[in-house]
């Protein structure tokens, strides 16, 4: 089971699809779906995570079903944040869970062995090791830079990426304030994927397609 979370950096460079795109915090229906399709058409995104807080399950399901069609059309893996039962219901590729969300074993039981489950590990070696033991498909570290999407109390450093690349040997996603001026530093220190949100969706100077095109 691979899901595209390759362990080979050579293969990663060949793919050149290292962006793990996270949704904006609010979705304006028609405009967003059109922009999402255009962004995914650039072939720069490997994973798309839907992260919406304070929304009813009914609305989340409605939005998820529309996004699932767009991601599938563009050959992008679709992950739901926090809620594995929603991921299962709409046929998403998996889910991402934080340390305060449903625990990994329950999430895996809901989704089954063939779905993707990623885990937030902040800046913790202990949490990363635990995630690997449990059988997570990837680990996420952050926040590396100041982020307007998530006001995190956890700050990550580049050393955790170098350690994880050497010791953990599993796919690593870096998150938090990543943009076109700092992403190369993140990748060169061991991250396999860069998570982006505000730089794409809330960029005051660039539209989403132009913003994502800045990643070379």
C-alpha positions in Angstrom: 0.0 0.0 0.0 1.6 3.3 -1.1 -1.0 6.1 -1.8 1.9 8.1 -3.2 3.6 8.7 0.1 6.9 7.5 -1.3 9.9 7.0 0.8 12.3 7.5 -2.1 13.5 11.1 -2.5 14.6 10.3 -6.1 11.1 9.3 -6.9 9.8 12.4 -5.2 11.9 14.6 -7.4 10.7 12.8 -10.5 7.1 13.4 -9.5 7.4 17.1 -8.6 4.1 16.9 -6.9 5.0 17.7 -3.3 2.2 20.0 -2.3 -0.3 19.0 0.4 -3.0 21.6 -0.1 -5.3 22.5 2.8 -8.7 24.1 2.2 -9.5 27.7 3.3 -11.3 28.0 6.6 -14.5 29.1 4.9 -15.8 28.0 1.6 -17.7 30.2 -0.8 -19.4 27.6 -2.8 -19.3 28.4 -6.5 -16.2 30.4 -6.5 -14.2 28.0 -4.4 -15.1 24.9 -6.5 -14.1 26.6 -9.7 -10.8 27.8 -8.1 -10.0 24.4 -6.7 -10.5 22.7 -10.0 -8.1 25.3 -11.7 -5.5 24.8 -8.9 -5.6 21.0 -9.1 -5.3 21.2 -12.9 -1.8 22.6 -12.5 -0.7 19.1 -11.5 1.3 20.5 -8.6 -0.9 19.1 -5.8 -0.7 15.5 -4.6 -3.1 15.7 -1.6 -6.0 17.9 -0.7 -7.2 18.1 2.9 -10.6 19.6 3.8 -10.3 21.3 7.1 -13.5 23.1 8.2 -14.3 23.8 11.9 -17.7 24.8 13.4 -19.7 23.3 10.5 -22.6 20.9 10.7 -22.1 17.3 9.6 -24.8 17.7 7.0 -23.0 20.7 5.4 -19.6 19.0 5.7 -20.9 16.0 3.8 -22.4 18.2 1.1 -19.2 20.1 0.6 -17.1 16.9 0.8 -19.1 15.1 -1.9 -18.5 18.0 -4.3 -14.8 18.2 -3.6 -14.4 14.4 -3.9 -15.6 14.7 -7.6 -13.1 17.5 -8.3 -10.1 15.7 -6.7 -10.9 12.4 -8.4 -11.1 14.2 -11.8 -7.7 15.7 -11.2 -6.0 12.5 -9.7 -5.5 14.1 -6.3 -5.9 12.2 -3.0 -8.7 13.6 -0.8 -8.3 13.7 3.0 -10.8 14.9 5.6 -9.6 16.5 8.7 -10.6 15.1 12.1 -13.6 13.0 11.0 -12.9 9.5 9.7 -16.6 8.6 9.6 -17.2 11.5 7.1 -14.2 10.3 5.0 -15.7 6.8 4.9 -19.2 8.0 4.1 -18.2 10.0 1.0 -15.5 7.6 -0.1 -12.5 9.9 0.5 -9.0 8.5 0.4 -8.5 9.0 4.1 -8.2 11.4 7.0 -5.9 13.5 9.0 -6.1 13.4 12.8 -4.7 15.7 15.4 -3.6 14.8 19.0 -7.0 15.9 20.4 -9.1 14.2 17.7 -10.3 10.6 17.6 -7.4 8.2 18.4 -5.7 6.3 15.7 -7.0 2.8 16.5 -10.6 4.0 16.3 -9.9 5.9 13.1 -8.3 2.9 11.5 -11.2 0.7 12.6 -13.7 3.0 10.9 -11.7 3.5 7.7 -10.1 0.1 7.2 -6.5 -0.8 6.4 -6.4 0.5 2.9 -7.1 4.2 3.6 -4.6 6.9 4.4 -4.4 8.2 8.0 -1.9 11.0 8.9 -1.1 12.2 12.4 -0.1 15.6 13.7 3.1 15.3 15.7 3.9 19.0 16.4 7.6 19.1 17.2 7.7 15.8 19.1 10.0 12.8 18.4 7.9 10.8 20.9 4.7 11.4 19.0 6.3 10.6 15.7 7.7 7.3 17.0 4.2 6.5 18.4 2.6 7.3 15.1 4.9 5.0 13.2 4.3 2.1 15.7 0.6 2.5 15.3 0.9 2.3 11.5 0.2 5.9 10.4 0.7 6.5 6.7 2.5 9.8 7.3 3.4 12.2 10.1 3.0 16.0 10.1 5.3 18.4 11.9 4.7 22.1 12.5 4.2 25.0 12.8 7.5 26.0 11.1 6.7 29.6 10.5 4.0 32.0 11.6 0.7 30.9 10.3 -2.5 32.9 9.8 -4.5 29.7 9.3 -3.9 28.0 12.6 -2.8 29.9 15.7 -0.6 27.1 17.0 1.2 27.0 20.3 3.5 24.5 18.9 6.6 25.6 17.0 8.7 23.1 15.0 12.3 23.5 13.9 14.2 22.1 10.9 16.1 19.7 13.1 13.0 17.6 13.7 12.8 17.1 9.9 16.4 16.0 9.7 15.9 13.6 12.6 12.7 12.1 11.2 14.2 11.6 7.8 17.1 9.7 9.3 15.4 7.8 12.2 11.7 7.4 11.3 11.9 6.5 7.6 8.3 7.4 6.7 6.7 10.2 4.7 6.8 13.6 6.4 4.5 16.6 5.9 5.6 20.0 7.0 3.0 22.6 7.9 2.7 26.2 9.1 3.3 29.5 7.2 5.0 27.8 4.2 5.2 29.9 1.0 7.2 30.2 -2.2 10.1 31.9 -0.4 10.7 29.3 2.3 9.5 26.0 1.0 12.9 24.9 -0.5 14.4 25.1 2.9 11.7 22.8 4.3 12.2 20.2 1.5 16.0 20.3 1.6 15.9 19.5 5.4 13.9 16.3 4.9 10.2 17.0 4.4 8.5 15.0 1.6 5.5 17.3 1.4 4.8 20.9 2.1 1.3 21.8 3.5 -0.1 25.1 2.2 -3.3 27.0 2.8 -3.3 30.8 3.4 -0.6 31.4 0.8 -2.9 29.9 -1.8 -6.4 30.9 -0.7 -5.8 34.2 1.1 -3.0 35.7 -0.9 -3.6 39.5 -1.3 -1.3 39.7 -4.4 -2.0 36.5 -6.3 -5.0 34.5 -7.2 -4.9 30.8 -6.2 -3.6 29.5 -9.5 -0.9 32.1 -9.7 0.1 31.5 -6.1 0.6 27.8 -6.5 2.5 28.3 -9.8 5.2 30.1 -7.7 6.2 26.7 -6.4 8.7 25.4 -9.0 
